[in-house]
Amino acid sequence: MPQPNHQPLILCAFGDVMLHGRYQERADAGTADAVLAPLAALLADADLAVGNLETPLTRTDAARADKLCLRGDPVYAGCLARAGVSVLNLANNHCMDFGAEALAETRELLGAAGIACTGAGANLAEAMAPIVIERRGVRVGLLGACDPLTKPAPPATGTSAGIAPLDPDAVLAAVDRLRPRVDHVILMLHWGLEYSPLPTPEQVAFGDTACARGVSVILGHHSHCIQGVEQRGAAVVAYSLANLTDDGVDLKTPQRHYLAPLTDVDRESFLLRLALHKDHVELLDPVPLWLDDAGRPTRASGELAEKIRATLAGCTARLADTGDLEAYWADSVIERRVAGPLISWWRDGSLWDKIRRFRPGQLVSAWLLLSTYLKVRLSRSGERWLLYNERNDTRPMPTVREPRGDSGATGPSAN
């Protein structure tokens, strides 16, 4: 007997959902649903719509004191469900910003709205538990995990709440347990470097290993910018889906001033579309997205759409063209953290200025530059790539010019 011709499951995947700032104002004004109305139209033909919820949904004020903390209003659980969202990853560096009770509240709100979640829970077993969903006869299992290098809250343990850590052995063991139960395993991974054009060597290596173990799709988050999408054997790997929603941050505390205004990079993203057949994954045309002035993720059009498509194509091409990713990253870090500061210092004033205004503190800066160089060249730890920072690049070599005006604006950024 011939087998019936099954229609594939259409999967739509989006990036980071951040609901702080202006989104709280929308919630207070009773217009939160309007934020996601354009998204609902884009998800109308999706059988499964998944993304990363970067902010817990809570009104509690019990924020952690040791990091930048973000949260969203509880009303957005229903808004996301009405927009067509099916599954959300909670394994990220902000879902525990307001503690275990806020995480439990978020999970409860999402569940009541009909949205499944994975990647965080009351204990490690709950955080690592997969979501299994069947649509159109295709059975899909989803797992979430967060790289410790993104500086999340402490991971979940056998008795305490938290995120599912991206421990390679544990995640691959979970894949092995899940694979016999489903047609496709999807990993949702919070990883990588913020505002970086490429994944790190460690990301690519783990992606290859996971795909070889039977993972069909890897969906990456955290970089807040577009990265490439490529076929790795029979699997599809999207290293970063960028932001679905976002707002700027201007946080002032007695210890620091964290300023991160919204940029065009934060507003560009795409909706990854995949057709999941019983036995293979088909990569469909992505939908370019633009975060409009009202904070709504909308379908980009015209020149803006072409620019986003070109960015995605360019990032994907760079993945193929970078034969030695480790050398690329080493050079990138050294350029920004060693060569960049030295060049800036050398160009800033004449040689006489440098001699006349020499300060002992410059010896400390010189040591910082040298130690940075040695760390990048000699260390094998993935932490050395954290020295790369496209958005908030600092300059450890002191300027030779006198401070001008009242700002005293010399030396490193306040971020």
C-alpha positions in Angstrom: 0.0 0.0 0.0 1.4 3.5 -0.9 2.0 5.7 2.1 -0.1 8.9 2.4 1.5 12.1 1.3 2.0 14.0 4.6 2.2 17.7 4.6 5.3 18.9 6.4 5.2 20.7 9.7 5.9 24.4 9.2 8.2 25.8 12.0 8.7 29.5 12.5 11.5 30.6 14.8 12.3 34.1 16.1 15.0 35.6 18.4 15.1 37.3 21.7 11.9 38.6 23.2 12.7 41.4 25.6 9.7 43.2 27.2 11.3 45.9 29.4 11.1 49.6 29.1 8.5 50.8 26.6 6.7 47.5 26.7 5.8 48.0 30.3 4.3 51.4 29.3 2.2 49.5 26.7 1.0 47.1 29.3 0.1 49.8 31.7 -1.9 51.6 28.9 -3.8 48.4 28.0 -2.3 48.2 24.5 0.1 45.3 24.9 -1.7 43.1 22.3 -1.0 45.7 19.6 2.7 45.1 20.0 2.5 41.6 18.7 -0.4 42.1 16.2 2.0 42.2 13.2 3.7 39.0 14.4 0.4 37.2 14.6 -0.1 37.8 10.9 3.3 36.4 10.1 2.7 33.3 12.2 -0.7 32.5 10.7 0.5 29.6 8.6 2.9 28.2 11.2 2.3 24.8 12.9 4.9 25.6 15.5 6.3 29.0 16.5 9.2 29.1 18.9 11.6 31.7 20.3 13.6 32.8 23.4 11.8 34.7 26.2 14.7 36.9 27.6 12.7 38.5 30.4 10.8 36.9 33.2 7.1 37.9 33.4 6.5 39.4 36.8 5.8 42.7 38.6 8.1 41.8 41.6 10.8 44.3 42.5 13.1 41.7 44.0 15.9 42.2 41.4 19.3 40.7 41.7 21.9 43.2 42.9 24.9 41.9 40.9 23.7 42.4 37.3 21.6 44.3 34.8 18.0 43.0 35.4 15.1 43.0 32.9 11.5 41.9 33.3 8.2 42.0 31.4 4.7 42.4 32.5 2.6 39.3 33.1 0.0 40.4 30.6 2.4 39.4 27.8 1.9 35.7 28.4 -1.5 36.0 26.9 -0.3 38.4 24.2 2.3 35.9 23.0 -0.2 33.1 23.0 -2.7 35.1 21.0 0.0 36.0 18.5 0.5 32.3 17.8 3.6 31.4 19.9 3.8 27.7 20.8 7.1 27.2 22.7 9.5 29.5 24.5 13.1 28.9 25.7 13.8 30.2 29.2 17.5 29.1 29.3 19.1 32.5 29.1 21.0 35.0 31.2 17.9 37.0 32.3 15.2 34.6 33.2 16.4 34.4 36.8 16.9 38.2 37.2 14.1 38.4 39.8 14.7 35.0 41.5 13.1 31.6 41.7 9.6 32.9 42.5 9.5 35.1 39.4 10.7 32.1 37.3 7.9 30.0 38.7 5.4 32.8 38.1 6.6 33.0 34.5 6.2 29.3 33.9 2.8 29.3 35.4 1.6 32.3 33.3 2.9 30.7 30.1 1.3 27.4 30.9 -2.0 29.0 31.7 -1.9 30.8 28.3 -1.1 27.6 26.4 2.6 28.2 25.8 5.0 25.4 26.6 8.5 26.3 27.9 11.8 24.6 28.5 15.3 25.4 29.7 14.5 26.5 33.2 12.6 25.2 36.2 12.3 24.5 39.9 15.2 22.0 39.7 17.6 20.6 37.1 15.3 17.8 36.1 12.5 20.3 35.3 14.9 22.7 33.5 16.3 19.9 31.3 12.9 18.4 30.6 12.1 18.5 26.8 8.9 19.6 25.2 7.4 17.1 22.8 4.8 18.2 20.3 3.2 16.5 17.3 1.8 18.4 14.3 0.7 16.9 11.0 2.0 13.6 12.0 5.5 14.9 12.7 6.8 14.6 16.2 9.2 17.2 17.5 11.2 17.4 20.7 12.7 20.7 21.9 15.4 21.3 24.5 16.9 24.6 25.8 20.3 25.3 27.4 22.3 28.4 28.3 26.1 28.8 27.9 27.7 29.8 31.3 29.8 32.3 29.4 26.7 34.5 28.9 26.9 35.1 32.7 23.5 33.8 33.7 22.3 33.3 37.3 23.6 30.0 38.9 22.3 27.0 37.0 19.5 24.7 38.3 20.6 21.9 40.6 18.9 18.8 41.9 17.2 20.9 44.6 17.3 24.5 43.4 15.7 26.5 40.6 17.6 27.9 37.7 18.5 27.5 34.0 19.6 24.4 32.1 23.3 24.9 31.6 25.0 24.2 28.3 27.1 21.4 29.6 28.0 19.5 26.5 27.9 16.0 28.0 24.6 16.6 29.8 22.9 18.2 26.8 24.1 15.4 24.4 22.9 12.8 26.9 19.5 14.5 26.9 19.6 14.5 23.1 20.3 10.7 23.1 17.3 10.1 25.4 15.0 12.2 23.3 16.0 11.2 19.8 14.3 7.7 19.8 11.0 9.4 20.8 10.7 12.0 18.0 11.3 12.6 14.4 13.3 15.8 15.0 15.3 17.2 18.0 15.5 21.0 18.2 18.1 22.6 20.4 17.4 26.2 21.5 20.8 27.5 22.7 21.6 30.8 24.4 25.3 31.3 23.5 27.9 33.3 21.7 29.1 36.9 21.9 26.9 39.9 21.9 27.0 41.9 18.6 29.5 39.5 17.0 29.3 38.7 13.3 30.3 35.1 13.6 30.0 32.2 16.1 33.0 31.2 18.1 35.0 28.0 17.3 33.5 26.3 20.3 30.0 27.0 19.1 30.6 25.5 15.7 32.3 22.5 17.2 29.5 21.8 19.6 26.9 22.4 16.8 28.7 19.8 14.6 28.8 17.3 17.5 25.1 17.8 18.3 24.1 17.4 14.7 26.1 14.2 14.4 24.2 12.9 17.4 20.9 13.4 15.6 19.9 17.0 16.3 17.9 18.3 13.3 17.8 22.1 14.1 19.8 24.4 16.3 18.3 27.8 17.1 20.7 30.3 18.6 20.0 33.4 20.7 21.9 36.0 22.8 24.0 37.8 20.2 21.3 40.4 19.6 22.3 40.6 15.9 21.9 38.5 12.8 24.4 35.6 12.3 24.5 33.0 9.5 22.2 30.1 8.9 23.8 27.0 7.3 23.2 23.3 6.6 25.5 21.1 8.6 25.0 17.8 7.0 21.2 17.1 7.2 20.7 19.6 9.9 20.1 23.4 9.9 22.0 25.6 12.3 20.9 29.2 12.9 23.6 30.7 15.2 21.7 33.9 16.1 18.2 34.9 15.2 18.7 38.5 16.6 15.9 40.3 18.5 12.2 40.0 18.1 11.5 42.8 20.6 13.8 45.1 22.4 14.3 48.6 24.0 17.3 50.6 25.1 18.7 50.5 28.6 19.8 53.4 30.7 20.6 52.0 34.2 22.2 54.2 36.8 23.4 52.8 40.1 25.9 54.0 42.7 28.5 51.6 41.2 28.0 52.1 37.5 26.1 53.7 34.6 25.0 51.1 32.0 23.9 52.9 28.8 22.8 50.8 25.8 20.6 52.8 23.4 18.7 51.0 20.7 20.5 50.8 17.4 19.5 49.6 13.9 21.4 46.4 14.5 19.0 45.8 17.5 16.0 46.4 15.2 17.0 44.0 12.3 16.1 40.3 12.5 14.4 37.6 10.6 11.8 34.9 11.0 13.4 31.5 10.2 11.0 29.3 8.4 11.5 25.5 8.1 9.5 22.6 6.7 9.9 19.6 8.9 9.2 16.4 7.0 9.2 13.1 8.7 12.7 12.3 7.5 14.4 15.6 6.6 14.4 19.4 7.2 13.8 21.9 4.4 15.1 25.4 4.7 12.4 27.9 3.4 12.8 31.6 2.6 13.3 33.6 5.7 11.1 36.7 6.5 13.1 39.9 7.1 11.8 41.7 10.3 12.1 45.3 11.4 11.4 46.6 14.9 9.3 49.7 14.2 9.3 52.9 16.2 6.4 51.6 18.3 8.4 48.5 19.3 6.4 46.1 17.1 8.2 43.4 15.1 7.0 43.9 11.5 7.7 42.5 8.1 10.4 44.6 6.5 9.9 45.7 2.9 11.7 47.5 0.1 15.3 48.5 0.6 15.2 47.7 4.3 14.1 44.1 3.5 16.9 43.8 0.9 19.4 45.1 3.4 18.4 42.5 6.0 18.5 39.7 3.5 22.0 40.9 2.4 23.2 40.9 6.0 21.9 37.4 6.5 23.4 36.2 3.3 26.7 37.9 4.1 26.9 36.4 7.5 26.2 32.9 6.1 28.9 33.4 3.4 31.4 34.4 6.0 30.8 31.1 7.8 31.8 29.2 4.7 34.8 31.4 3.9 36.4 31.4 7.3 38.6 28.3 7.2 40.3 28.9 10.5 37.7 30.4 12.8 40.1 30.3 15.8 42.6 32.5 14.0 39.8 34.9 12.9 38.7 35.3 16.5 42.2 35.7 17.9 42.9 38.4 15.4 39.6 40.1 16.1 40.1 40.3 19.8 43.7 41.5 19.5 42.7 44.1 16.9 40.1 45.5 19.3 41.8 45.0 22.7 45.4 45.4 21.9 46.1 46.9 18.5 43.1 49.3 18.6 44.0 50.9 21.9 47.7 51.2 20.9 46.8 52.8 17.5 44.4 55.2 19.2 47.1 56.2 21.8 49.7 56.7 19.1 47.5 58.9 16.9 46.3 61.0 19.8 48.9 63.8 20.1 52.5 64.2 19.0 55.5 62.2 20.3 56.5 65.2 22.4 53.0 65.2 23.9 53.4 61.5 24.8 56.8 62.1 26.5 55.7 65.3 28.3 52.5 63.8 29.6 53.7 60.3 30.4 52.1 59.0 33.6 53.0 55.8 35.5 49.5 54.6 35.0 50.4 54.0 31.3 52.7 51.2 32.5 49.7 49.5 34.0 47.8 49.9 30.8 50.8 48.5 28.8 50.7 45.4 31.0 47.0 45.0 30.5 47.6 45.1 26.7 50.4 42.6 26.9 48.5 40.2 29.2 45.5 40.5 26.9 47.6 39.5 24.0 49.1 36.5 25.8 45.7 35.4 27.1 44.3 35.3 23.5 47.4 33.6 22.0 48.1 31.1 24.7 44.8 30.3 26.5 42.6 27.5 25.3 39.6 28.7 27.3 36.5 29.9 25.5 36.5 32.8 28.0 39.2 34.6 26.0 36.7 35.5 23.3 34.7 37.5 25.9 37.4 40.2 25.5 35.8 40.9 22.1 33.0 43.5 22.5 31.7 45.2 19.4 29.3 47.5 21.1 31.0 48.8 24.2 34.7 48.7 23.2 36.9 50.1 25.9 40.4 51.6 25.6 42.8 50.6 28.3 45.7 52.8 27.2 45.2 56.3 28.7 44.9 59.2 26.3 47.7 61.8 26.3 45.3 64.7 25.9 44.1 66.8 28.9 40.4 66.4 29.7 38.3 69.0 28.0 35.3 70.7 29.5 33.6 69.4 32.6 33.1 65.8 31.4 36.5 64.5 32.2 35.8 62.1 29.3 39.0 60.2 29.1 39.8 56.5 29.5 37.3 53.6 29.3 33.6 53.8 28.6 31.2 53.9 31.5 29.5 50.7 30.3 
